[in-house]
Amino acid sequence: KRRGYWEEMLGAALDTCMGMRDGVVNEVAVPMLTMRLVANSYKGGSGSAGAAGILMDRILLCANACALSKNKNVRLSVATAVLNTSSYMSTSTTPLPASATHMLDVIGTIVGSGKYESEPFVRSLMALGTILLVSGACGAEAQRVAKRRGIGSIVEQASGQHGDKACAVANEILGILS
């Protein structure tokens, strides 16, 4: 019964955020609050987490749209939402391979942007490592697509400017992809 309420709430927030189109990168309040709502939904009760799971692909499309934000707080909330989404996917009984590809799209945008501070960058790498280790078809698809896109070398190059933690996570990702 609560999931319906959360689907409406999350759906409305995502619609508002995506309705901003290209202007979303210049905004702060709507994208940041949307991504925070998403991140917290996965860690809430079964209703909010279930709703976020159902809306996962829309969430990842919205996160990708917000990922190039000019505001560091929005970028941090995007990285947190992506990390929590990957955690949800790792425990879900039926994560879809298409969702793994959407996740890789967002992480590719984040890593390739050169805009991210170290903490959100590391969270994004942790999300990448998590999605690569998801069992079944979803994780296999994530690994296949990541290899095809050369994400390992992109991560390796970008992580050097984000400190020891980023380099350590990047090395783990390279190990998974090798």
C-alpha positions, -999 to 999 in steps of 0.1 A, spaced: 0 0 0 29 24 7 47 16 -25 19 33 -46 24 65 -26 61 64 -31 58 56 -68 37 88 -71 61 109 -51 93 96 -68 76 98 -102 65 134 -97 100 144 -86 116 126 -116 90 142 -140 98 177 -126 135 172 -128 134 157 -163 110 184 -174 138 209 -170 156 193 -200 190 207 -207 185 235 -181 188 209 -153 226 214 -153 222 250 -142 196 243 -115 203 233 -79 172 228 -59 151 204 -80 179 181 -92 196 180 -58 164 173 -39 153 147 -65 185 128 -63 185 130 -24 149 117 -24 160 89 -47 191 80 -26 170 80 6 142 60 -9 165 30 -14 174 31 23 139 37 36 112 11 41 100 -15 17 75 8 1 100 35 -9 127 10 -18 102 -10 -39 90 21 -57 126 32 -64 133 -3 -78 103 -1 -101 114 33 -113 151 24 -115 155 31 -152 138 65 -150 160 73 -120 191 64 -139 180 85 -169 174 115 -145 208 109 -128 225 110 -161 208 142 -170 219 157 -136 254 143 -137 269 172 -155 256 198 -130 276 229 -124 269 225 -87 290 202 -65 262 194 -41 240 182 -70 270 161 -82 274 146 -47 237 137 -46 239 121 -81 268 100 -70 250 90 -38 218 81 -57 239 60 -81 257 42 -53 224 34 -35 209 22 -68 238 -1 -74 234 -15 -38 197 -21 -44 205 -39 -77 230 -61 -59 204 -73 -35 174 -74 -60 162 -108 -70 156 -97 -106 180 -69 -117 176 -63 -154 206 -62 -178 192 -30 -194 194 -13 -160 231 -22 -158 236 -5 -191 218 26 -178 240 25 -148 271 24 -169 258 54 -189 256 75 -157 290 63 -144 305 70 -178 291 105 -178 305 111 -142 339 97 -148 343 113 -183 331 147 -171 362 157 -152 339 178 -129 337 155 -99 353 160 -65 370 130 -49 342 119 -26 315 116 -53 340 103 -77 349 74 -53 312 67 -47 307 64 -84 335 40 -87 321 20 -58 288 19 -77 306 6 -108 324 -21 -89 291 -31 -73 272 -34 -106 300 -54 -121 297 -79 -93 259 -83 -95 252 -120 -100 235 -134 -131 227 -118 -164 227 -83 -150 264 -85 -138 274 -104 -170 259 -77 -192 276 -49 -171 310 -66 -175 304 -71 -212 294 -35 -219 321 -21 -196 348 -40 -215 333 -30 -248 333 7 -238 368 6 -224 356 18 -190 385 2 -172 411 24 -189 389 55 -185 386 48 -148 423 41 -145 432 74 -161 407 95 -142 413 80 -107 448 92 -104 437 128 -97 413 116 -69 437 101 -43 446 68 -29 411 56 -22 400 62 -59 431 44 -71 425 14 -49 388 11 -60 400 16 -97 424 -13 -93 397 -35 -79 375 -26 -110 404 -34 -133 407 -68 -116 371 -75 -121 373 -66 -158 405 -85 -165 
